[in-house]
Amino acid sequence: MESRDAAALQALAPQGDVRSATRLAALARNARLLDLSNLSARFLAQIGDTAEDGSWTGAVELSWRTGELDPSPARAEVLFTFGPGADRLTLTDTGANPAAANAAPSRPLAPLWLRGALSVVSTPRMLVMVDGTHNRVERVARRVERSRGVVRRVLPAWDGRVVVEMPSSAADLNETLGAEAGTYDGVAAVTATVDGSNRRRAPVHVFVNPEVEAAASGIGADLVMRHELVHVATRVPTSSVEPWLAEGFADYIALRDVAQPDTTSLGRAIAMARRDGVPARLPASTEFDVADSDLQAIYEQAWLACRIIAQRVGEEGLVEVYREASVGVPVALALRRVGLDRHELVEQWQRRLRELHE
């Protein structure tokens, strides 16, 4: 595959199987457009039983790197479907196989580039791949460009390198990430390591939910992308920053140039405070669950905390708190170093929520 030879890949398909041959040829095109390198594959084991037609699914340890934008290759377990041939094994499918995935000892990934022809926009510092039309990938790429500029105004040290992936459906997003069905159905986007690991140099990409993206307004989709690019710039998936600070910081940057009243920005947090009372503490990590119906309210609470930090010690102070927390400094200590006590922060945060919901 690394040679990007479409004919050689097509030859792996069963004789007369046009669908498999077409899909395999698309992989060669994807490899060229995405500048895939460091490709290797090691067979691990058969998953499940052999079907009546002689086909079977195998788990393969796959390694790959997306051009020069990934700091190191991704390494993950991926499913391939093999079939009998006249004198050799054939390859009939790559990537997703939900039935076999349920039988696998660990949840396999289904990398987007293995799943059919993609539309791609590539620049030296940006790569956007979409399982969809060229118009759609161009729209996403423009959004990335706009959002990258917003993020770099606050984080100028970030070099702006980013890879964005958008599957064709929410179900495909879950499979791409190796998640259980339905996990990310209601999530607009997620920034994650490509291989699901927390290795320090694991490649980090933004994965967009196409169904939520299609329904979002222009500014709404831009805010989502800004938020995710902050996560890329700060490598949140491989850091140990407290979730309230990571998510609140990302929303602070995303919203810093958006003029709207607090009753709008904090609408869900206000409703939650009216229903349950003002929280006794900042949001805990367990509250950032994608399945929680109050997740947006929790994000708003986190944003308010970060905005209060910026109001008290300035935007540079907030950035410094985040920088120190990202290298392991306890948040309470990082706050004290810029002149703010954590208890004082919590009290001001509670006071603001109380004022808004009364």
Salt bridges, closest charged atoms under 4 A:
ASP35 OD1 - ARG4 NH2 3.14
GLU61 OE1 - ARG42 NE 3.31
ASP70 OD1 - HIS205 NE2 2.83
ASP93 OD1 - ARG23 NH1 2.77
GLU138 OE2 - HIS134 NE2 3.04
GLU145 OE1 - ARG148 NH2 2.73
ASP159 OD2 - ARG125 NH1 3.94
ASP159 OD2 - ARG161 NE 3.16
GLU165 OE2 - HIS205 ND1 2.76
ASP172 OD1 - ARG115 NH2 3.16
GLU175 OE1 - ARG115 NH2 2.58
GLU180 OE1 - ARG107 NH1 3.97
ASP195 OD2 - ARG199 NH2 2.84
GLU213 OE1 - ARG136 NH2 3.19
GLU213 OE1 - ARG139 NH2 3.16
GLU213 OE2 - ARG143 NH1 2.81
ASP222 OD1 - ARG143 NE 3.12
ASP222 OD1 - ARG146 NH2 2.86
GLU242 OE2 - ARG342 NH1 3.38
GLU247 OE1 - HIS227 NE2 2.81
GLU247 OE1 - HIS231 NE2 2.93
ASP251 OD1 - HIS227 ND1 2.63
ASP257 OD2 - ARG153 NH2 3.04
ASP257 OD1 - ARG256 NH1 3.51
ASP262 OD1 - ARG307 NH1 2.74
ASP262 OD2 - ARG352 NH2 2.75
ASP276 OD2 - ARG275 NH2 2.66
GLU287 OE2 - ARG281 NH1 2.89
ASP294 OD2 - ARG275 NH2 2.75
GLU300 OE2 - ARG268 NH1 3.71
GLU315 OE1 - ARG256 NE 2.96
GLU320 OE2 - ARG323 NH2 2.86
GLU324 OE2 - ARG323 NH2 3.69
GLU324 OE1 - ARG337 NH1 2.88
GLU344 OE2 - ARG312 NH1 2.53
GLU355 OE1 - ARG352 NH1 3.33
